[in-house]
Amino acid sequence: MNQIYEGKAKKVFETDDPGLVLVSYKDDATAFDGTKKGVIRGKGSVNNRMSNFLMKLLEDQGVTTHFVEEVNDTDTIVKKVEIVPLEVIVRNVSAGSFAKNYGVKEGIVFERPTFEYSYKNDDLHDPLINASHALALGLASEEELETIESTALKINDILKDFFKSCGVDLIDFKLEFGRLPDGTIILADEISPDTCRFWDSKTGEKLDKDRFRRDMGDVEEAYQEMMRRVFGED
């Protein structure tokens, strides 16, 4: 198969079906706009399998996703989409850049989730933008933005409840959406410890990529622990 894209965490290949691509998850890890690099052993398998499980969970709740078929531990067939150049961030608790940018401590539980866009542009370091900026830049239509926001908040409700049942608090997470050839907006990319903040509900222990960002150690163990929680394994 011909490789058509390689990002920080995944490679994408053509398939025999022009409407489908194969996504292969890597163990490579980056942070801070790629200035910090490393390898998290087993990350590709965790992110692939967990993301597929959660995509299927969301599909069962009426959220259309790009997921088609899991090929093996690291590879999955997905619908080919045109990615909307917006990162969608939903936050339930203050952490990370929110705490830093607004001078508040981590761990403040919000009365209602916050919703943010950032412009997917590596050269500009993915700046925060609002809906009117997205419209002015022609990144999405007003109808698409409404669909993206309502879908993201629905996803938040579903995932918060699911992770709570696993003994995990969903602190915040990043989503990406794509357009099918007919213009339909669907959920794409991944849902994993790379794109979410997970804290143990009892201890507050971080079970996500922050352990890599902050040199906290036990990074692989945190990813594997999230895998066990999600799949209900002892």
TIMI-612062 format. One record per residue (C-alpha): x, y, z; residue in three letters. Coordinates in Angstrom, 3 decimals. Layout:
N
<<X; Y; Z>; ALA>
...
This chain:
234
<<0.000; 0.000; 0.000>; MET>
<<1.120; 3.522; -0.722>; ASN>
<<1.727; 5.760; 2.275>; GLN>
<<-0.124; 9.044; 1.822>; ILE>
<<0.593; 10.734; 5.145>; TYR>
<<2.766; 10.465; 8.227>; GLU>
<<2.052; 12.485; 11.344>; GLY>
<<3.513; 12.551; 14.822>; LYS>
<<1.597; 9.498; 16.004>; ALA>
<<0.217; 7.743; 12.912>; LYS>
<<0.862; 6.744; 9.321>; LYS>
<<-1.932; 6.624; 6.733>; VAL>
<<-1.980; 4.313; 3.702>; PHE>
<<-4.165; 3.938; 0.636>; GLU>
<<-6.329; 0.829; 0.275>; THR>
<<-7.996; -0.798; -2.711>; ASP>
<<-11.155; 1.147; -1.835>; ASP>
<<-10.788; 4.887; -2.612>; PRO>
<<-13.223; 5.669; 0.200>; GLY>
<<-11.136; 3.928; 2.859>; LEU>
<<-7.621; 4.304; 4.262>; VAL>
<<-5.525; 2.272; 6.679>; LEU>
<<-4.252; 4.069; 9.770>; VAL>
<<-1.182; 2.627; 11.492>; SER>
<<-0.466; 3.865; 15.023>; TYR>
<<3.145; 4.449; 16.084>; LYS>
<<4.903; 4.256; 19.448>; ASP>
<<6.535; 7.637; 18.777>; ASP>
<<5.627; 10.374; 21.244>; ALA>
<<5.991; 14.142; 20.949>; THR>
<<5.061; 17.132; 23.084>; ALA>
<<5.350; 20.911; 23.033>; PHE>
<<4.998; 21.308; 19.250>; ASP>
<<7.365; 18.428; 18.634>; GLY>
<<10.260; 19.893; 20.615>; THR>
<<10.139; 16.928; 22.993>; LYS>
<<10.353; 13.507; 21.387>; LYS>
<<10.473; 9.963; 22.649>; GLY>
<<9.011; 6.505; 22.402>; VAL>
<<6.292; 5.031; 24.595>; ILE>
<<6.454; 1.272; 24.147>; ARG>
<<3.100; -0.235; 23.312>; GLY>
<<1.456; 3.173; 22.804>; LYS>
<<0.430; 2.433; 19.237>; GLY>
<<-1.448; -0.685; 20.256>; SER>
<<-3.117; 0.998; 23.246>; VAL>
<<-4.226; 4.032; 21.251>; ASN>
<<-5.473; 1.980; 18.321>; ASN>
<<-7.457; -0.565; 20.329>; ARG>
<<-8.828; 1.920; 22.850>; MET>
<<-9.820; 4.419; 20.183>; SER>
<<-11.629; 1.739; 18.187>; ASN>
<<-13.465; 0.520; 21.282>; PHE>
<<-14.593; 4.056; 22.119>; LEU>
<<-15.574; 4.828; 18.528>; MET>
<<-17.822; 1.762; 18.543>; LYS>
<<-19.253; 2.835; 21.901>; LEU>
<<-20.081; 6.249; 20.446>; LEU>
<<-21.560; 4.720; 17.284>; GLU>
<<-23.927; 2.738; 19.516>; ASP>
<<-25.027; 6.063; 21.034>; GLN>
<<-25.746; 7.677; 17.658>; GLY>
<<-22.404; 9.427; 16.971>; VAL>
<<-21.143; 8.804; 13.423>; THR>
<<-17.400; 8.103; 13.308>; THR>
<<-14.767; 7.172; 10.750>; HIS>
<<-14.240; 3.685; 12.229>; PHE>
<<-14.688; 0.714; 9.872>; VAL>
<<-12.600; -2.277; 10.937>; GLU>
<<-9.702; -3.089; 13.264>; GLU>
<<-7.070; -4.991; 11.288>; VAL>
<<-4.646; -5.822; 14.101>; ASN>
<<-3.299; -4.277; 17.316>; ASP>
<<-1.866; -1.210; 15.587>; THR>
<<-3.744; -0.912; 12.271>; ASP>
<<-7.332; 0.077; 11.482>; THR>
<<-9.389; 0.721; 8.359>; ILE>
<<-11.278; 4.028; 8.516>; VAL>
<<-13.382; 6.133; 6.175>; LYS>
<<-11.347; 8.603; 4.164>; LYS>
<<-12.272; 12.146; 5.162>; VAL>
<<-11.135; 15.698; 4.620>; GLU>
<<-10.054; 16.773; 8.090>; ILE>
<<-11.580; 20.048; 9.250>; VAL>
<<-8.508; 22.096; 10.306>; PRO>
<<-9.792; 22.657; 13.820>; LEU>
<<-8.868; 20.942; 17.051>; GLU>
<<-11.879; 20.799; 19.325>; VAL>
<<-11.100; 20.842; 23.054>; ILE>
<<-13.670; 20.053; 25.722>; VAL>
<<-12.733; 20.579; 29.369>; ARG>
<<-14.520; 19.361; 32.479>; ASN>
<<-11.796; 20.255; 34.998>; VAL>
<<-9.021; 22.852; 35.000>; SER>
<<-5.697; 21.377; 33.898>; ALA>
<<-2.823; 21.855; 31.486>; GLY>
<<-2.845; 24.976; 29.338>; SER>
<<-6.158; 26.176; 30.798>; PHE>
<<-4.677; 26.351; 34.284>; ALA>
<<-1.466; 27.917; 32.974>; LYS>
<<-3.088; 30.485; 30.683>; ASN>
<<-5.657; 31.700; 33.198>; TYR>
<<-3.591; 31.460; 36.369>; GLY>
<<-5.734; 28.928; 38.217>; VAL>
<<-4.825; 25.719; 39.969>; LYS>
<<-5.440; 22.342; 38.419>; GLU>
<<-8.415; 20.329; 39.595>; GLY>
<<-11.219; 22.919; 39.592>; ILE>
<<-14.391; 21.107; 38.502>; VAL>
<<-16.422; 23.273; 36.123>; PHE>
<<-20.177; 23.668; 36.529>; GLU>
<<-20.457; 23.097; 32.794>; ARG>
<<-17.812; 22.013; 30.275>; PRO>
<<-15.782; 24.592; 28.392>; THR>
<<-15.470; 24.383; 24.612>; PHE>
<<-12.503; 25.633; 22.568>; GLU>
<<-11.196; 25.613; 19.015>; TYR>
<<-7.588; 25.749; 17.988>; SER>
<<-6.480; 26.261; 14.389>; TYR>
<<-4.595; 23.173; 13.166>; LYS>
<<-1.468; 24.850; 11.849>; ASN>
<<1.961; 23.692; 13.029>; ASP>
<<3.707; 26.822; 11.772>; ASP>
<<1.423; 28.976; 13.939>; LEU>
<<1.570; 26.543; 16.899>; HIS>
<<-2.149; 25.713; 16.755>; ASP>
<<-3.469; 29.037; 18.127>; PRO>
<<-6.786; 29.261; 19.958>; LEU>
<<-9.518; 30.793; 17.808>; ILE>
<<-13.251; 31.329; 18.116>; ASN>
<<-16.134; 30.445; 15.803>; ALA>
<<-16.134; 33.817; 14.049>; SER>
<<-12.413; 33.419; 13.294>; HIS>
<<-13.077; 29.961; 11.867>; ALA>
<<-15.791; 31.415; 9.632>; LEU>
<<-13.606; 34.338; 8.542>; ALA>
<<-10.771; 31.954; 7.629>; LEU>
<<-13.136; 29.681; 5.717>; GLY>
<<-12.238; 26.673; 7.859>; LEU>
<<-15.849; 25.550; 8.305>; ALA>
<<-19.370; 26.745; 7.689>; SER>
<<-21.702; 27.975; 10.409>; GLU>
<<-23.765; 24.807; 10.096>; GLU>
<<-20.641; 22.657; 10.368>; GLU>
<<-19.503; 24.493; 13.491>; LEU>
<<-22.901; 23.983; 15.094>; GLU>
<<-22.729; 20.260; 14.278>; THR>
<<-19.194; 19.977; 15.616>; ILE>
<<-19.994; 21.703; 18.907>; GLU>
<<-23.205; 19.798; 19.606>; SER>
<<-21.540; 16.485; 18.710>; THR>
<<-18.485; 17.199; 20.862>; ALA>
<<-20.630; 17.994; 23.892>; LEU>
<<-22.681; 14.832; 23.325>; LYS>
<<-19.450; 12.840; 23.142>; ILE>
<<-18.341; 14.420; 26.403>; ASN>
<<-21.519; 13.301; 28.174>; ASP>
<<-21.160; 9.741; 26.895>; ILE>
<<-17.457; 9.412; 27.655>; LEU>
<<-17.646; 11.022; 31.108>; LYS>
<<-20.183; 8.430; 32.185>; ASP>
<<-18.240; 5.572; 30.635>; PHE>
<<-14.910; 6.509; 32.189>; PHE>
<<-16.537; 7.121; 35.571>; LYS>
<<-17.649; 3.484; 35.440>; SER>
<<-13.955; 2.606; 34.952>; CYS>
<<-12.895; 4.598; 38.020>; GLY>
<<-11.467; 7.394; 35.864>; VAL>
<<-12.323; 11.096; 35.611>; ASP>
<<-12.308; 12.534; 32.084>; LEU>
<<-10.577; 15.855; 32.708>; ILE>
<<-10.385; 17.169; 29.143>; ASP>
<<-9.869; 15.898; 25.630>; PHE>
<<-9.196; 16.877; 22.011>; LYS>
<<-11.313; 15.800; 19.058>; LEU>
<<-10.982; 16.165; 15.317>; GLU>
<<-13.753; 15.990; 12.744>; PHE>
<<-13.739; 15.258; 9.028>; GLY>
<<-15.936; 15.673; 5.965>; ARG>
<<-17.130; 12.772; 3.881>; LEU>
<<-17.359; 13.359; 0.105>; PRO>
<<-21.037; 14.323; 0.505>; ASP>
<<-20.096; 16.941; 3.096>; GLY>
<<-21.301; 15.033; 6.152>; THR>
<<-19.313; 15.873; 9.283>; ILE>
<<-18.153; 12.834; 11.268>; ILE>
<<-15.801; 12.159; 14.186>; LEU>
<<-12.278; 11.226; 13.070>; ALA>
<<-8.749; 10.907; 14.495>; ASP>
<<-8.525; 9.099; 17.861>; GLU>
<<-9.618; 9.020; 21.508>; ILE>
<<-6.744; 7.834; 23.674>; SER>
<<-4.308; 8.741; 26.461>; PRO>
<<-2.558; 10.879; 23.817>; ASP>
<<-5.616; 13.073; 23.294>; THR>
<<-7.351; 12.936; 26.693>; CYS>
<<-6.479; 13.696; 30.293>; ARG>
<<-7.443; 10.809; 32.564>; PHE>
<<-7.178; 10.991; 36.355>; TRP>
<<-7.895; 8.112; 38.707>; ASP>
<<-11.187; 8.986; 40.408>; SER>
<<-9.927; 8.086; 43.888>; LYS>
<<-6.250; 9.029; 43.902>; THR>
<<-6.052; 11.685; 41.180>; GLY>
<<-3.153; 9.788; 39.604>; GLU>
<<-2.548; 10.876; 36.017>; LYS>
<<-3.051; 8.076; 33.495>; LEU>
<<-2.260; 9.859; 30.239>; ASP>
<<0.368; 11.607; 28.137>; LYS>
<<1.021; 14.197; 30.865>; ASP>
<<3.302; 11.595; 32.436>; ARG>
<<5.489; 11.918; 29.311>; PHE>
<<5.130; 15.709; 29.017>; ARG>
<<6.085; 16.275; 32.659>; ARG>
<<8.710; 13.528; 33.024>; ASP>
<<6.636; 11.845; 35.723>; MET>
<<7.767; 8.317; 34.876>; GLY>
<<5.711; 5.123; 34.549>; ASP>
<<4.378; 6.324; 31.198>; VAL>
<<3.956; 2.885; 29.631>; GLU>
<<2.352; 1.619; 32.825>; GLU>
<<-0.227; 4.432; 32.758>; ALA>
<<-1.215; 3.637; 29.160>; TYR>
<<-1.514; -0.060; 29.966>; GLN>
<<-3.575; 0.722; 33.067>; GLU>
<<-6.019; 2.744; 30.964>; MET>
<<-6.258; -0.182; 28.566>; MET>
<<-7.119; -2.506; 31.439>; ARG>
<<-9.743; -0.100; 32.766>; ARG>
<<-11.417; 0.376; 29.398>; VAL>
<<-11.529; -3.323; 28.550>; PHE>
<<-12.405; -4.387; 32.088>; GLY>
<<-9.306; -6.556; 32.441>; GLU>
<<-7.838; -7.507; 35.823>; ASP>
